[in-house]
């Protein structure tokens, strides 16, 4: 019997090896086909093209211009106007004093890519296939894994962005900064309506991090590949040969101001999407070591100076009264930042993960010094800017945001409508807010199972009020479940 087992072993090992090699070969062939197959189907691309072609041209003398300043991982409590006692942000504080500060404003996701897509399209993460975390360079193992799992790794071509709509209507459009919505040909900023762009495709902790101008690499990342995704800590850099991140905020600012100067005579849309204060942290050499908030504070105070330069350019060029400026963040604070009095951080659907600063400055139109606790989300910017420009919304798809013009310009309260929170790795919402009440479907982040009802005007998601307010808990749970079913049935949100 021993010889029989030995024979089986001799025969079995090559057989197992052959089967394994065959499986690897088939897997590699499947991956090759999948990799080279190109874009996923874009079922509404023709609808998109017809919508864009039918848009009217705006009146250049009457149309407002728009500036959106979008920070990366800036927490609710990272500004002095929001209560920080270590970080000084006088320029953003002044913008708040001259305009409106929304204390209950939300990013559409607790992480980057889905939040950026939501701002540009007005749609929840599953609509734009940006659910299930963030996009990664195809050269990295997370990017490869996303492809293997069949997850999107770029914004679909049939999505409609603010830049495409406004550009078609006669606006000059520019993006400066971080894209993070795909790196393949056909999915970069110049393919989604931006006339010009200077910046990076990915978060600054990812490799490779090239600097682009209008789709062409102008500074190449020559650092050796990272075994993971890139550089998480400035104290442990990948090595020499990368772009100088300490100068990124300065370069972005100069590019943004130049765009304003060049387009002062026509309507424009400037999307200034900063790289920082995402990790790794790099402050400008001229101001490093000055903030009471340490290196993170240095970085945020650089961003404040950048914001001041943009606002000063608008004032100097006589553009301020026709240019609303929106200043906000893509998600809540990472470990280096502050959520203020909120519970949770980046990556969580607790308030600290998604509630972010929002300041709107528009002299003569937005009343100076106002503070509002009206809930709103960055999905609302798409319909709001289109309404202010006098442009129609697409009708073939769900636009999840709503027009904030009554709140911004008229100071009116908005009707209580559900505001949904989408977890990082789930295509369906995990929480809902209506008015002052928020209902979490699963409270693993809070250390217990089951639903959780909280009063956001009185509590940092500590006390469950489901027993105290059973009717409200049941009503919000039903609202959340209905939305989960809607998204599961029609994740892209196409309309007949």
Number of C-alpha atoms within 10 A of each C-alpha: 6 7 8 9 11 11 11 11 12 11 11 13 11 11 12 11 11 12 12 12 12 12 12 12 12 12 13 12 12 13 15 11 11 15 14 9 9 11 16 12 10 11 12 16 15 11 15 18 12 11 17 18 12 11 17 14 16 18 14 15 9 11 19 23 25 24 23 19 22 24 25 24 32 27 32 33 23 30 25 15 21 17 14 16 13 14 22 22 23 17 20 25 19 15 25 22 19 20 24 25 26 21 19 20 23 32 28 33 34 32 28 28 29 32 29 28 29 30 25 21 26 29 27 33 30 22 26 25 21 28 25 20 21 24 25 26 23 19 12 18 15 17 18 17 14 18 16 14 8 11 16 20 26 25 24 23 20 17 21 27 20 23 28 21 24 27 22 19 22 18 26 24 25 26 27 27 28 27 24 24 24 23 21 15 11 16 17 21 26 20 15 21 21 24 17 17 26 25 28 25 25 26 27 23 20 20 26 26 23 19 23 17 15 18 19 10 14 13 15 14 18 15 17 14 16 15 9 12 18 21 20 17 13 12 9 9 14 18 12 11 12 19 17 12 18 16 13 21 22 17 16 23 22 15 20 25 18 13 20 22 15 10 14 15 12 17 25 25 25 25 24 26 23 27 28 27 29 23 21 22 23 23 25 17 10 9 12 18 16 12 18 13 20 14 18 25 26 25 25 25 28 24 25 18 18 24 21 20 17 21 21 16 18 21 13 11 12 12 20 21 16 18 23 23 23 19 21 26 29 33 33 37 30 23 13 19 22 21 25 17 13 21 18 24 25 27 21 21 29 25 25 28 30 35 32 30 27 24 24 26 29 22 18 13 15 21 19 18 14 17 15 15 14 17 22 25 26 28 27 24 24 27 25 20 21 16 16 16 21 16 18 14 16 17 13 14 19 16 21 19 23 19 19 23 19 12 16 24 14 12 15 12 14 16 10 12 13 17 20 26 27 25 24 24 11 13 21 24 24 21 28 24 23 17 17 14 17 25 29 26 19 15 17 11 12 14 7 10 11 9 18 23 28 22 18 17 12 11 13 16 22 14 12 17 18 16 11 10 12 12 11 18 23 15 12 23 20 12 18 25 18 12 17 18 13 13 18 14 10 12 18 18 20 14 9 6
